[in-house]
Amino acid sequence: MYDRYGIDAVKESGGASGFGGMDGFSSMFGGGDMFSSFFDGGLFGGGRSRQKSKMDSFAIPLEVTLEELYNGTTKQIEFKHKVICSSCSGTGSKSGNNVNCRKCRGSGIQVTHRPIGPGMVQQMRGPCTDCEGTGTFVKEKDRCKKCKGKQVIEEDCTLDVTVSPGMSHNHKIPMRGAGDQSPDMESGDVIVVLQEQEHSVFTRKGIDLFVKKKLSVIDALCGCTFYIDHLDGRKLAVTNPPSQVLFPGCIKGLSGEGMMSQRLHIKGNLYFEFEIDFPPENFITEDEKFAELEAILPSKDNSLDITDDMEPVDLHNLENTRGLGGGGREGDEGSYVDHDMGGHDHGGMRYVANFMGVVTRGAIMSSNNKKSNGKEDSYSGLCSHFEANKRSKEYVAHQSKVHSVGWSCDGSRLASGSFDKSVTIWSLESDRLGRDGNYKVHTGSVDQLRWHPSKPEVLVTASGDKTIRVWDTRAGKPTSTVTTKGENINICWSPDGHTIAVGNKEDLLTFIDARTLKTKHEELFKYEVNEISWNRPGDKFFLTNGNGCVVILSWPEFKHLHTINAHPANCICIEFDKSGKYYATGSADALTSLWDVSELVCLRTFSRLDWPVRTLSFSHDSQMIASASEDLFIDIAHVQTGQKVHQITTQAPTFTVAWHPKKHLLVYACDDKDKHDRDTGGIWLFGLPNTTY
């Protein structure tokens, strides 16, 4: 659940979640005082007292090193804030007597009106300009000499800030009541925002640490020991045995040597990304030395003979060659080759992905770019499409964060499930979403939902209330409820629609007959099960786990077929494309990997995200894949080349994405907050024309 939904946002204000308070009326009438005046001694007299207002909070950045975030520390911050004047006790006067401001009549608030349309006026509220929001007026001769009648003075303040191990960049630490003061108001807060400084050796990715290490060929082939000074002062002697050959770009790691997880209280891993320093040209000049080297290394293939119909050619070092960055301008073939196949991958499958990339690039360049042009035309067309259709529109869906979204098989309907225990059904008409209804039938968070693969009106939802519910969305209600053995977090349909698989927090998978709603099979796993899916033919069942693996089982026999070590970190999500040729996995190593279904090999990786990949979705034509994380953008990549098609900027971490089954429209949901730091409960529709008529 951590990798999927992230840590809870630090609450910067005391606002309640949902719709609480009178904010809806405040926006129309200029604040909640219209109603409170009836009860706070205004109209009827007496009554209950008004809740004390609070001063605004302000943020202070605090620079911290990676060592301090790893070990924890206490640092001091110095700042200025306003405090109540001690000479006049906040009255602003020598005598302690003051009168209400005539302009605001003692409220401290000035009301203005602004026309916003024919027959429409907006009422706006702000601090009174005469009394500066104090509500009182002090005669000049009676003003306090220390605060000059302002009731507050500015003072220097020093505070100790405790940085706990594992805190991250932009982590917010609230210092309650340390902000500005004002008479008859609650003191504001100071929000300390951590600013992680770049480290010369370690790179942080979530709770994992990465180090780039250069080794000689001898060290890579014959084993080695090297030393590294860790962030806590320990000197680690890292040994790779001779039996394990290190190749360029491979990654190996040390378990439990990463950053502390603030939520799970476990440590991530420390990964070493190896670069092999090959010897220079002509490092051997004697033929017998080459023979000795060949005798030691694995035998090479001598089965290739040069025949008469072949033209012998030798490789040479070429300079200023178009397509390799020398003679080509930026943005032509040189740029294309550099970014092909995902480019500078930094994760667990880099060697396989880059090896595949080298082979493909060679074929592209040697055939006068015939294959390249086909992919490039597709890529360019998609980029052009989203240059003209990159608008997103937000729709209010729920009262809390949205965990899951999904389209019906024909694309006519959309469903969203939320932490607020409700399901919202939408209809799509001419690229506009219309809300059919919001239904609160679960008693726990709705963590995932899936539409029937061939019936556009049937939906199934999985909830933390230990039930799944099968819906007929035409009726706007569930037709069946199945009680399960745990809090459910994953659910999917078999391609024929005959079976529903549901997974819970205890790593128990339950397979339910969709026609009888009886349990067909149960399987309890000894490792963390993340996401589940059938392949397109429906004869294999895939799951991702906390060990970074993809486990493949036969269906319906449920026998183990393969375990693929897909990532060096937690493998979170999995998605199949519509053609059935590919599947993609997202991991805590911040990589999205593309796999060939039939060969079970990694074709390429996409590495533009910096945080654990939570959610994936293929477009209907299998040309694009969208992936998202705690990064403040959604990456849309070209499947065939790995190049970036588009990037959707977000204001918060993304929980879920889903491409439309027939159009280039993407729906997504983020951990968006309003100005009171409450969940907005919104969903976004991307891919709309830039210009509306």
FENTATA-V619278 format. One record per helix or strand. SS is the DSSP state (~ for helix, > for strand). FROM is the first residue (numbers start at 1). TO is the last residue. Records with the same first field share a line. If there is no record, write none. Layout:
SS: FROM-TO / FROM-TO
This chain:
~: 2-5 / 23-29 / 33-36 / 66-71 / 140-142 / 217-222 / 287-296 / 333-342 / 350-366 / 370-388
>: 54-54 / 58-64 / 73-84 / 93-93 / 99-100 / 109-117 / 120-127 / 136-137 / 143-143 / 152-163 / 172-175 / 186-186 / 190-196 / 202-205 / 208-216 / 224-229 / 235-240 / 251-254 / 260-260 / 267-267 / 270-277 / 391-396 / 402-407 / 413-418 / 423-429 / 432-439 / 446-451 / 458-463 / 467-472 / 477-483 / 488-493 / 499-504 / 508-513 / 519-524 / 529-534 / 540-545 / 549-554 / 560-565 / 571-576 / 582-587 / 592-596 / 602-606 / 615-618 / 624-628 / 633-638 / 644-649 / 654-659 / 666-670 / 673-673 / 679-679 / 682-688
